[in-house]
Amino acid sequence: MLCPSCQTPLVTMTRYDVEIDFCPRCRGVWLDRGELDKIIAHSVKHHEAEERENVQKVLASQPLQKGERRHIYPPRDVRQRFRLEQYFDF
């Protein structure tokens, strides 16, 4: 298939069971229907597991007192919304 922007043949890569078509010339990325949903679902699942681990580490180092409630936020340098760079690092 040709790139819609520059008419160069697209290269297909598979990442986490998602086929991503990209143009080596203009660096455009093209996804088929449903592939963006798969990427977002995988990213959210991975992100939630990592957040759980971070919370458990904080609670292990600073246990809650009886009746205490606490909001635990990861440090700014660790926070990320999604890890989409895992998909598009070509």
Buried (B, 14 or more C-beta within 10 A) or exposed (E): EEBEEEEEEBEEEEBEEBEBBBBEEEEBEBBEEEBEEBBEEBBEEBBEEBBEEBBEEBEEEEEEEEEEEEEEEBEEEEEEEBBEEEBEEE
